[in-house]
């Protein structure tokens, strides 16, 4: 059972990496939409 601990750690690390990348891409899309709305409201 101890032999599997590094594999579990690797899987958890990959899941955190995927979640972090998704959070960054999702945030940048929302920022782009927000900037567009701000520019439209100033005109």
PyMOL Python script that loads the backbone (N, CA, C, O; Angstrom):
from pymol import cmd

cmd.read_pdbstr("""\
ATOM      1  N   UNK A   1       0.828  -1.199   0.000  1.00  0.00           N
ATOM      2  CA  UNK A   1       0.000   0.000   0.000  1.00  0.00           C
ATOM      3  C   UNK A   1       0.867   1.255   0.000  1.00  0.00           C
ATOM      4  O   UNK A   1       0.502   2.260  -0.610  1.00  0.00           O
ATOM      5  N   UNK A   2       1.998   1.203   0.673  1.00  0.00           N
ATOM      6  CA  UNK A   2       2.894   2.361   0.724  1.00  0.00           C
ATOM      7  C   UNK A   2       3.446   2.670  -0.669  1.00  0.00           C
ATOM      8  O   UNK A   2       3.780   3.817  -0.968  1.00  0.00           O
ATOM      9  N   UNK A   3       3.539   1.660  -1.506  1.00  0.00           N
ATOM     10  CA  UNK A   3       4.077   1.862  -2.854  1.00  0.00           C
ATOM     11  C   UNK A   3       3.175   2.759  -3.709  1.00  0.00           C
ATOM     12  O   UNK A   3       3.650   3.374  -4.664  1.00  0.00           O
ATOM     13  N   UNK A   4       1.904   2.839  -3.385  1.00  0.00           N
ATOM     14  CA  UNK A   4       0.970   3.604  -4.197  1.00  0.00           C
ATOM     15  C   UNK A   4       0.913   5.080  -3.810  1.00  0.00           C
ATOM     16  O   UNK A   4       0.361   5.884  -4.562  1.00  0.00           O
ATOM     17  N   UNK A   5       1.461   5.451  -2.672  1.00  0.00           N
ATOM     18  CA  UNK A   5       1.378   6.843  -2.203  1.00  0.00           C
ATOM     19  C   UNK A   5       1.952   7.836  -3.219  1.00  0.00           C
ATOM     20  O   UNK A   5       1.322   8.863  -3.470  1.00  0.00           O
ATOM     21  N   UNK A   6       3.122   7.572  -3.814  1.00  0.00           N
ATOM     22  CA  UNK A   6       3.623   8.529  -4.820  1.00  0.00           C
ATOM     23  C   UNK A   6       2.689   8.676  -6.024  1.00  0.00           C
ATOM     24  O   UNK A   6       2.575   9.762  -6.593  1.00  0.00           O
ATOM     25  N   UNK A   7       2.022   7.585  -6.411  1.00  0.00           N
ATOM     26  CA  UNK A   7       1.092   7.665  -7.534  1.00  0.00           C
ATOM     27  C   UNK A   7      -0.112   8.533  -7.183  1.00  0.00           C
ATOM     28  O   UNK A   7      -0.556   9.339  -8.000  1.00  0.00           O
ATOM     29  N   UNK A   8      -0.634   8.373  -5.986  1.00  0.00           N
ATOM     30  CA  UNK A   8      -1.749   9.214  -5.546  1.00  0.00           C
ATOM     31  C   UNK A   8      -1.320  10.681  -5.500  1.00  0.00           C
ATOM     32  O   UNK A   8      -2.080  11.562  -5.903  1.00  0.00           O
ATOM     33  N   UNK A   9      -0.128  10.941  -5.021  1.00  0.00           N
ATOM     34  CA  UNK A   9       0.377  12.317  -4.969  1.00  0.00           C
ATOM     35  C   UNK A   9       0.494  12.888  -6.382  1.00  0.00           C
ATOM     36  O   UNK A   9       0.171  14.053  -6.612  1.00  0.00           O
ATOM     37  N   UNK A  10       0.947  12.081  -7.308  1.00  0.00           N
ATOM     38  CA  UNK A  10       1.058  12.528  -8.702  1.00  0.00           C
ATOM     39  C   UNK A  10      -0.291  12.834  -9.314  1.00  0.00           C
ATOM     40  O   UNK A  10      -0.443  13.832 -10.019  1.00  0.00           O
ATOM     41  N   UNK A  11      -1.271  11.986  -9.051  1.00  0.00           N
ATOM     42  CA  UNK A  11      -2.616  12.212  -9.590  1.00  0.00           C
ATOM     43  C   UNK A  11      -3.215  13.485  -8.999  1.00  0.00           C
ATOM     44  O   UNK A  11      -3.811  14.288  -9.717  1.00  0.00           O
ATOM     45  N   UNK A  12      -3.055  13.665  -7.700  1.00  0.00           N
ATOM     46  CA  UNK A  12      -3.582  14.872  -7.065  1.00  0.00           C
ATOM     47  C   UNK A  12      -2.901  16.119  -7.626  1.00  0.00           C
ATOM     48  O   UNK A  12      -3.553  17.138  -7.851  1.00  0.00           O
ATOM     49  N   UNK A  13      -1.601  16.036  -7.851  1.00  0.00           N
ATOM     50  CA  UNK A  13      -0.869  17.178  -8.415  1.00  0.00           C
ATOM     51  C   UNK A  13      -1.377  17.508  -9.813  1.00  0.00           C
ATOM     52  O   UNK A  13      -1.562  18.677 -10.150  1.00  0.00           O
ATOM     53  N   UNK A  14      -1.601  16.485 -10.621  1.00  0.00           N
ATOM     54  CA  UNK A  14      -2.129  16.722 -11.967  1.00  0.00           C
ATOM     55  C   UNK A  14      -3.529  17.334 -11.915  1.00  0.00           C
ATOM     56  O   UNK A  14      -3.847  18.227 -12.700  1.00  0.00           O
ATOM     57  N   UNK A  15      -4.365  16.854 -10.993  1.00  0.00           N
ATOM     58  CA  UNK A  15      -5.712  17.421 -10.874  1.00  0.00           C
ATOM     59  C   UNK A  15      -5.661  18.890 -10.475  1.00  0.00           C
ATOM     60  O   UNK A  15      -6.414  19.705 -11.008  1.00  0.00           O
ATOM     61  N   UNK A  16      -4.776  19.233  -9.540  1.00  0.00           N
ATOM     62  CA  UNK A  16      -4.639  20.637  -9.158  1.00  0.00           C
ATOM     63  C   UNK A  16      -4.126  21.469 -10.337  1.00  0.00           C
ATOM     64  O   UNK A  16      -4.563  22.604 -10.523  1.00  0.00           O
ATOM     65  N   UNK A  17      -3.212  20.923 -11.127  1.00  0.00           N
ATOM     66  CA  UNK A  17      -2.706  21.638 -12.294  1.00  0.00           C
ATOM     67  C   UNK A  17      -3.800  21.913 -13.311  1.00  0.00           C
ATOM     68  O   UNK A  17      -3.889  23.014 -13.855  1.00  0.00           O
ATOM     69  N   UNK A  18      -4.630  20.912 -13.564  1.00  0.00           N
ATOM     70  CA  UNK A  18      -5.732  21.077 -14.514  1.00  0.00           C
ATOM     71  C   UNK A  18      -6.736  22.101 -13.990  1.00  0.00           C
ATOM     72  O   UNK A  18      -7.217  22.946 -14.744  1.00  0.00           O
ATOM     73  N   UNK A  19      -7.049  22.024 -12.703  1.00  0.00           N
ATOM     74  CA  UNK A  19      -8.004  22.973 -12.122  1.00  0.00           C
ATOM     75  C   UNK A  19      -7.453  24.394 -12.162  1.00  0.00           C
ATOM     76  O   UNK A  19      -8.194  25.341 -12.427  1.00  0.00           O
ATOM     77  N   UNK A  20      -6.166  24.547 -11.902  1.00  0.00           N
ATOM     78  CA  UNK A  20      -5.549  25.871 -11.934  1.00  0.00           C
ATOM     79  C   UNK A  20      -5.570  26.449 -13.347  1.00  0.00           C
ATOM     80  O   UNK A  20      -5.871  27.628 -13.534  1.00  0.00           O
ATOM     81  N   UNK A  21      -5.250  25.620 -14.340  1.00  0.00           N
ATOM     82  CA  UNK A  21      -5.274  26.079 -15.729  1.00  0.00           C
ATOM     83  C   UNK A  21      -6.691  26.467 -16.144  1.00  0.00           C
ATOM     84  O   UNK A  21      -6.883  27.468 -16.835  1.00  0.00           O
ATOM     85  N   UNK A  22      -7.680  25.684 -15.729  1.00  0.00           N
ATOM     86  CA  UNK A  22      -9.075  26.007 -16.052  1.00  0.00           C
ATOM     87  C   UNK A  22      -9.491  27.327 -15.402  1.00  0.00           C
ATOM     88  O   UNK A  22     -10.172  28.146 -16.019  1.00  0.00           O
ATOM     89  N   UNK A  23      -9.075  27.520 -14.164  1.00  0.00           N
ATOM     90  CA  UNK A  23      -9.426  28.759 -13.463  1.00  0.00           C
ATOM     91  C   UNK A  23      -8.816  29.963 -14.163  1.00  0.00           C
ATOM     92  O   UNK A  23      -9.467  31.001 -14.284  1.00  0.00           O
ATOM     93  N   UNK A  24      -7.585  29.844 -14.623  1.00  0.00           N
ATOM     94  CA  UNK A  24      -6.942  30.960 -15.316  1.00  0.00           C
ATOM     95  C   UNK A  24      -7.630  31.271 -16.636  1.00  0.00           C
ATOM     96  O   UNK A  24      -7.870  32.438 -16.946  1.00  0.00           O
ATOM     97  N   UNK A  25      -7.949  30.250 -17.416  1.00  0.00           N
ATOM     98  CA  UNK A  25      -8.581  30.497 -18.717  1.00  0.00           C
ATOM     99  C   UNK A  25      -9.996  31.033 -18.533  1.00  0.00           C
ATOM    100  O   UNK A  25     -10.423  31.912 -19.281  1.00  0.00           O
ATOM    101  N   UNK A  26     -10.723  30.520 -17.555  1.00  0.00           N
ATOM    102  CA  UNK A  26     -12.087  30.987 -17.311  1.00  0.00           C
ATOM    103  C   UNK A  26     -12.080  32.441 -16.850  1.00  0.00           C
ATOM    104  O   UNK A  26     -12.934  33.228 -17.258  1.00  0.00           O
ATOM    105  N   UNK A  27     -11.129  32.794 -16.009  1.00  0.00           N
ATOM    106  CA  UNK A  27     -11.032  34.160 -15.509  1.00  0.00           C
ATOM    107  C   UNK A  27     -10.672  35.129 -16.634  1.00  0.00           C
ATOM    108  O   UNK A  27     -11.224  36.227 -16.703  1.00  0.00           O
ATOM    109  N   UNK A  28      -9.757  34.735 -17.508  1.00  0.00           N
ATOM    110  CA  UNK A  28      -9.354  35.636 -18.587  1.00  0.00           C
ATOM    111  C   UNK A  28     -10.517  35.885 -19.552  1.00  0.00           C
ATOM    112  O   UNK A  28     -10.648  36.982 -20.095  1.00  0.00           O
ATOM    113  N   UNK A  29     -11.355  34.874 -19.766  1.00  0.00           N
ATOM    114  CA  UNK A  29     -12.529  35.065 -20.625  1.00  0.00           C
ATOM    115  C   UNK A  29     -13.504  36.043 -19.980  1.00  0.00           C
ATOM    116  O   UNK A  29     -14.058  36.908 -20.658  1.00  0.00           O
ATOM    117  N   UNK A  30     -13.714  35.908 -18.680  1.00  0.00           N
ATOM    118  CA  UNK A  30     -14.633  36.814 -17.992  1.00  0.00           C
ATOM    119  C   UNK A  30     -14.078  38.230 -17.985  1.00  0.00           C
ATOM    120  O   UNK A  30     -14.834  39.192 -18.120  1.00  0.00           O
ATOM    121  N   UNK A  31     -12.758  38.369 -17.828  1.00  0.00           N
ATOM    122  CA  UNK A  31     -12.142  39.688 -17.858  1.00  0.00           C
ATOM    123  C   UNK A  31     -12.327  40.345 -19.219  1.00  0.00           C
ATOM    124  O   UNK A  31     -12.582  41.546 -19.302  1.00  0.00           O
ATOM    125  N   UNK A  32     -12.200  39.561 -20.286  1.00  0.00           N
ATOM    126  CA  UNK A  32     -12.370  40.108 -21.627  1.00  0.00           C
ATOM    127  C   UNK A  32     -13.807  40.587 -21.827  1.00  0.00           C
ATOM    128  O   UNK A  32     -14.033  41.641 -22.421  1.00  0.00           O
ATOM    129  N   UNK A  33     -14.770  39.821 -21.336  1.00  0.00           N
ATOM    130  CA  UNK A  33     -16.168  40.233 -21.452  1.00  0.00           C
ATOM    131  C   UNK A  33     -16.430  41.501 -20.640  1.00  0.00           C
ATOM    132  O   UNK A  33     -17.157  42.390 -21.081  1.00  0.00           O
ATOM    133  N   UNK A  34     -15.840  41.575 -19.465  1.00  0.00           N
ATOM    134  CA  UNK A  34     -16.029  42.745 -18.606  1.00  0.00           C
ATOM    135  C   UNK A  34     -15.427  43.992 -19.248  1.00  0.00           C
ATOM    136  O   UNK A  34     -16.035  45.062 -19.224  1.00  0.00           O
ATOM    137  N   UNK A  35     -14.224  43.851 -19.826  1.00  0.00           N
ATOM    138  CA  UNK A  35     -13.601  44.996 -20.509  1.00  0.00           C
ATOM    139  C   UNK A  35     -14.467  45.473 -21.667  1.00  0.00           C
ATOM    140  O   UNK A  35     -14.606  46.675 -21.892  1.00  0.00           O
ATOM    141  N   UNK A  36     -15.047  44.532 -22.396  1.00  0.00           N
ATOM    142  CA  UNK A  36     -15.908  44.896 -23.518  1.00  0.00           C
ATOM    143  C   UNK A  36     -17.123  45.681 -23.029  1.00  0.00           C
ATOM    144  O   UNK A  36     -17.504  46.678 -23.644  1.00  0.00           O
ATOM    145  N   UNK A  37     -17.732  45.244 -21.934  1.00  0.00           N
ATOM    146  CA  UNK A  37     -18.894  45.945 -21.391  1.00  0.00           C
ATOM    147  C   UNK A  37     -18.508  47.339 -20.896  1.00  0.00           C
ATOM    148  O   UNK A  37     -19.268  48.292 -21.067  1.00  0.00           O
ATOM    149  N   UNK A  38     -17.342  47.456 -20.293  1.00  0.00           N
ATOM    150  CA  UNK A  38     -16.889  48.762 -19.797  1.00  0.00           C
ATOM    151  C   UNK A  38     -16.670  49.725 -20.959  1.00  0.00           C
ATOM    152  O   UNK A  38     -17.060  50.890 -20.888  1.00  0.00           O
ATOM    153  N   UNK A  39     -16.045  49.236 -22.028  1.00  0.00           N
ATOM    154  CA  UNK A  39     -15.806  50.090 -23.189  1.00  0.00           C
ATOM    155  C   UNK A  39     -17.119  50.534 -23.822  1.00  0.00           C
ATOM    156  O   UNK A  39     -17.243  51.682 -24.250  1.00  0.00           O
ATOM    157  N   UNK A  40     -18.106  49.630 -23.886  1.00  0.00           N
ATOM    158  CA  UNK A  40     -19.400  49.980 -24.470  1.00  0.00           C
ATOM    159  C   UNK A  40     -20.124  51.018 -23.617  1.00  0.00           C
ATOM    160  O   UNK A  40     -20.794  51.901 -24.152  1.00  0.00           O
ATOM    161  N   UNK A  41     -19.996  50.917 -22.309  1.00  0.00           N
ATOM    162  CA  UNK A  41     -20.711  51.845 -21.439  1.00  0.00           C
ATOM    163  C   UNK A  41     -20.096  53.240 -21.455  1.00  0.00           C
ATOM    164  O   UNK A  41     -20.793  54.220 -21.189  1.00  0.00           O
ATOM    165  N   UNK A  42     -18.809  53.348 -21.760  1.00  0.00           N
ATOM    166  CA  UNK A  42     -18.149  54.654 -21.804  1.00  0.00           C
ATOM    167  C   UNK A  42     -18.479  55.419 -23.076  1.00  0.00           C
ATOM    168  O   UNK A  42     -18.372  56.645 -23.107  1.00  0.00           O
ATOM    169  N   UNK A  43     -18.880  54.707 -24.130  1.00  0.00           N
ATOM    170  CA  UNK A  43     -19.179  55.378 -25.403  1.00  0.00           C
ATOM    171  C   UNK A  43     -20.471  56.092 -25.411  1.00  0.00           C
ATOM    172  O   UNK A  43     -20.837  56.695 -26.420  1.00  0.00           O
TER     173      UNK A  43
END
""", "prot")
cmd.dss("prot")
cmd.show_as("cartoon", "prot")
cmd.util.cbc("prot")
cmd.orient("prot")
